[in-house]
Amino acid sequence: MFVEMKVRGLALDPLSNMPIIILRDEEDKRSLPIWVGIFEANAIALELEKISTPRPMTHDLIKNILEAIEARVVKVAVTDLKENTFFAVLHLQVAGAEYQVDSRPSDAIALALRVGAPIYVDEEVVRKAKTLDVATPKEADTLKADDPERVREWLGSIKPEDFEKFNKA
């Protein structure tokens, strides 16, 4: 069973310094923190803030390609959590045919925000995520999607050396 969730904000994990996307259901009964890379967090923050860039970023490019071939993102779904890694699927519709494409949740969410597609999470994933060892971010440390000033402040505070921490090459 899947539950629809929305991006409620971005936070920084106090232990790992990794960005976290906070998803919550409409009733605010269930939430799901998903750790993401700094680049993906930036892509999501830019879209939450509706900040346009001079040239298309990767998720904007994907959106543009899908529009050019008249494909529609029907929904994105966070489908699994294995060994602390989340999995997602893009549900696309092209010329009447439906396709499912494997995706990282961060990319799926960044794309969903750009095209206005709903985000669903398998309830089993929510249950599994509750067993993860996570320090709950304090309210003051969370960037909320509806707090544009804090999102701008967060984007402005990112330094070039922050990107080096997340380079996995």
Beta strands, then each sheet from edge to edge (+ up, - down):
strand 1: 2-12
strand 2: 19-25
strand 3: 31-35
strand 4: 71-82
strand 5: 85-94
strand 6: 97-103
strand 7: 119-122
strand 8: 142-144
sheet 1: 3+ 2- 1+ 7- 4- 5+ 6-
sheet 2: 3+ 2- 1+ 8-
end
